[in-house]
Amino acid sequence: MNTATLKLDTLTCPSCMLKIEAAVRNVPGVDQDTVHVSFANSKVTFRFDEDLTDAQTVANAIEKIGYPVLSIRTAAQR
């Protein structure tokens, strides 16, 4: 498993968090229980199975619903 943190453009409403959370959880390979969207910091953190997906795929899913991803950071979990 790997952990990723995505920095988003500034979130403007709390309902944005729910849309982003749903988009991330719908990506196969994302551990749904680990998805966390921070409204205050405009960040998304989640764990994912590297055999099934990658952080860029998740970023693409977020951008597809209209939220720009500014940066991607990953760190392997042991």
Contacts in CASP RR format, 6 or more apart in sequence:
PFRMAT RR
TARGET T0000
AUTHOR 0000-0000-0000
METHOD contacts of the structure
MODEL  1
MNTATLKLDTLTCPSCMLKIEAAVRNVPGVDQDTVHVSFANSKVTFRFDE
DLTDAQTVANAIEKIGYPVLSIRTAAQR
1 31 0 8 1.000
1 47 0 8 1.000
1 48 0 8 1.000
1 49 0 8 1.000
1 50 0 8 1.000
1 77 0 8 1.000
2 47 0 8 1.000
2 48 0 8 1.000
2 50 0 8 1.000
2 55 0 8 1.000
2 74 0 8 1.000
2 75 0 8 1.000
2 76 0 8 1.000
2 77 0 8 1.000
3 34 0 8 1.000
3 45 0 8 1.000
3 46 0 8 1.000
3 47 0 8 1.000
3 48 0 8 1.000
3 74 0 8 1.000
3 75 0 8 1.000
3 76 0 8 1.000
3 77 0 8 1.000
4 45 0 8 1.000
4 46 0 8 1.000
4 47 0 8 1.000
4 48 0 8 1.000
4 55 0 8 1.000
4 58 0 8 1.000
4 72 0 8 1.000
4 73 0 8 1.000
4 74 0 8 1.000
4 75 0 8 1.000
5 43 0 8 1.000
5 44 0 8 1.000
5 45 0 8 1.000
5 72 0 8 1.000
5 73 0 8 1.000
5 74 0 8 1.000
6 43 0 8 1.000
6 44 0 8 1.000
6 45 0 8 1.000
6 55 0 8 1.000
6 58 0 8 1.000
6 59 0 8 1.000
6 62 0 8 1.000
6 69 0 8 1.000
6 71 0 8 1.000
6 72 0 8 1.000
6 73 0 8 1.000
7 42 0 8 1.000
7 43 0 8 1.000
7 69 0 8 1.000
7 70 0 8 1.000
7 71 0 8 1.000
7 72 0 8 1.000
7 73 0 8 1.000
8 20 0 8 1.000
8 42 0 8 1.000
8 43 0 8 1.000
8 44 0 8 1.000
8 62 0 8 1.000
8 67 0 8 1.000
8 68 0 8 1.000
8 69 0 8 1.000
8 70 0 8 1.000
9 42 0 8 1.000
9 67 0 8 1.000
9 68 0 8 1.000
9 69 0 8 1.000
9 70 0 8 1.000
10 42 0 8 1.000
11 17 0 8 1.000
11 20 0 8 1.000
11 37 0 8 1.000
11 39 0 8 1.000
11 42 0 8 1.000
11 67 0 8 1.000
14 39 0 8 1.000
16 39 0 8 1.000
16 67 0 8 1.000
17 37 0 8 1.000
17 39 0 8 1.000
19 65 0 8 1.000
19 67 0 8 1.000
20 37 0 8 1.000
20 44 0 8 1.000
20 62 0 8 1.000
20 65 0 8 1.000
20 67 0 8 1.000
21 35 0 8 1.000
21 37 0 8 1.000
21 44 0 8 1.000
23 61 0 8 1.000
23 62 0 8 1.000
23 64 0 8 1.000
23 65 0 8 1.000
24 30 0 8 1.000
24 35 0 8 1.000
24 37 0 8 1.000
24 44 0 8 1.000
24 46 0 8 1.000
24 58 0 8 1.000
24 61 0 8 1.000
24 62 0 8 1.000
25 32 0 8 1.000
25 35 0 8 1.000
26 61 0 8 1.000
27 48 0 8 1.000
27 53 0 8 1.000
27 57 0 8 1.000
27 58 0 8 1.000
27 61 0 8 1.000
28 52 0 8 1.000
28 53 0 8 1.000
29 48 0 8 1.000
29 49 0 8 1.000
29 52 0 8 1.000
29 53 0 8 1.000
30 46 0 8 1.000
30 47 0 8 1.000
30 48 0 8 1.000
30 53 0 8 1.000
30 58 0 8 1.000
31 46 0 8 1.000
31 47 0 8 1.000
31 48 0 8 1.000
31 49 0 8 1.000
34 45 0 8 1.000
34 46 0 8 1.000
34 47 0 8 1.000
35 44 0 8 1.000
35 45 0 8 1.000
35 46 0 8 1.000
36 44 0 8 1.000
36 45 0 8 1.000
36 46 0 8 1.000
37 43 0 8 1.000
37 44 0 8 1.000
38 44 0 8 1.000
38 45 0 8 1.000
44 58 0 8 1.000
44 62 0 8 1.000
46 58 0 8 1.000
47 77 0 8 1.000
48 54 0 8 1.000
48 55 0 8 1.000
48 58 0 8 1.000
55 72 0 8 1.000
55 74 0 8 1.000
56 72 0 8 1.000
59 69 0 8 1.000
59 72 0 8 1.000
62 69 0 8 1.000
63 69 0 8 1.000
END
